Amino acid sequence: MPAARPWTQRADIRQHLQRLWDRGELLRTDRAFPMQLPLRGPSARDLLDRFDDARQWISELSSLPHVRVEMRVSNHRVLGTNQVPDGVWIDTLDDALRLLGKQRDAQSFRQMRALTLARVPEVVPWLERRPLKALELSDDWPRLLEVVAWIQRRPGSGLYLRQVDLPGVHTKFIEAHRGVLTELLELLLPELGPETGFERRYGFLERPPRIRFRILDPARSLLSGSGVQDVTLDDVTFAALDLRIEKAFVTENEVNFLALPPMPEAMVIFGAGYGFEAWRKATWLGHCRVFYWGDIDTHGFAILDQFRSQFPSARSVLMDRATLQAFSTLWTIEANPRKAALGRLDPEEQALYEDLRDDRLGSQVRLEQERIGFDWVVRTLQAL
């Protein structure tokens, strides 16, 4: 029979049930059976014009396993009395599962639900709401319930995730399932505040931010007998320093960070890209002349703009038009330029940003920090 015919086919019945499965409806306990499915059958005219096709259609539909076809009597003045399908029914959930081949998945879900009822019954509504997501997690589900129960017993534990001591559970397991754990814990601990971040919200200790810097003035060395002075501290210890530094350079490139030459009363800090919250505690930085050095591209200026939200008086260095033009042969292409308006740039920076953003100097122009000649860098910094 041609595929274009509008009568309901065996494949249509399977597809309808598959859609119900994909929406999770066949796994929800409130799904009622028997369940009637949509049916499009031959009209009286079809029976007259295509009687053989209709008879074959009836035979194929009636032979579909796990489906009950309800018949009605059709009295036709030419064809006489015939039995014609009037409804298609799935009598039980088991019939639907067998037709789709989903008995094993359904059994797995029932076992998950029973385990959840026994261990953490508050989580059952999540299973009912997201049954297919739950099936994806079936292998990990017992351990997820253990983690949820552990946090429920110890809200605000003040421990690191590493200290959650459960069989088969480790830090990477928890980190890999933060999203679903958060959804489950919202059912158990809804009274928690609006804190963002899994650790902060559920009372775990977070790894402190690390700040890496070099003292460029040998006379102000932190470590005696070391010429490199490449130091990394947590944010609290960094904030407690009393360096009495006049100039602080921030660069996003590690080699530039390592290569900057000695300078009196100066230091260089390895940048963090977008995000400088950890530096806010270091109030002594506010008494320094702070210079930011990023790539000359739209993202470089966007990071500068964000940096000034923490350090409003910061100046840019080596992010000017003269530097850009001096190394025009070393330009590259910025893959995904920023287009947003930036409100913390000075007039010269703003003009250059807009030229880059609007491709007035070329298509997606970019000059990376490491492509600037080092003599040019040293002369520029010494001139400060």
Buried (B, 14 or more C-beta within 10 A) or exposed (E): EEEEBEBBBBEBBBEBBBEBBEEBBBBEEEEEEEBEBEBEBBEBEBBBEBBEBBEEBBEEBBEBEBBBBEEEEBEEEEEEEBEBBEBBBBEEBEBBBBBBEBEEBBEBBEEBBEEBEEEBEBBBEBBBEBBEEBBEBEEBBBBBBBBBBBBBEBEEBEBEBEEBEEEEBBEEBBEEBBEBBEBBBEBBBEEBEEEEEBBEBBBBBEEEBBBBBBBBBEEBEBEEEEEEBBBEBBBEBBBEBEBEBBBBBBBBBEEBBEBBEEBEBBBBBBBBEEEBEBBBBBEBBEEBBBBBBBBBBBBBBBBBBBBBEBBEEBBBBBBBBEBBEBBEEEBEEBEEBBEEEBEBBEEEBBEBBBBBBEEEBEEBBBBBBBBBEEEBBBEBBEEE
